Amino acid sequence: MSGVSKFEIVAEPAKCVGCLICSLRCSLRFEKAFNPMKAQIGIITYFDRDNEIFFRDQCDSCGTCARYCPYGALTFKEGQV
């Protein structure tokens, strides 16, 4: 992650349903468009195991993904917010 992290994001892939709301919100912040391919968070969806959640190098830990995750798959480290 580049620069100083604002938040530590905790990812719980078992809770991820692959809705991509986190990616959509992230891409809106970075690119001013809804495009998960341009987001700094990536989700790989599987049907037979937990999804994968990863952060790209340009992620600055702003917390947008965790704020908008409706399933609790992305949260802030306890005591940060």
Phi, psi and omega in degrees: 000138183275146176069195180272129180291137176277319182222154169261120182265131177258122179257131177238087184306331180297336180268349183285127179257000178079026182288338178069014176301321179299316180293320179295315180293320179297313181295326176298318179295313185279322189244355183060032178205151177276100181208097182305333179292340180260000182284158178267004172241142179236144178233127173249121185263132176237155177260341185247006177199176180298145176293161176257140176236127178218158181245135180278168185301330182277359178298130179250015178056043181289335178094001180303317182299316181291323180297327186256000179287112184281353185250000179076016178285337177235121180222169176273145175304139184309134177089359181272329184233000000 
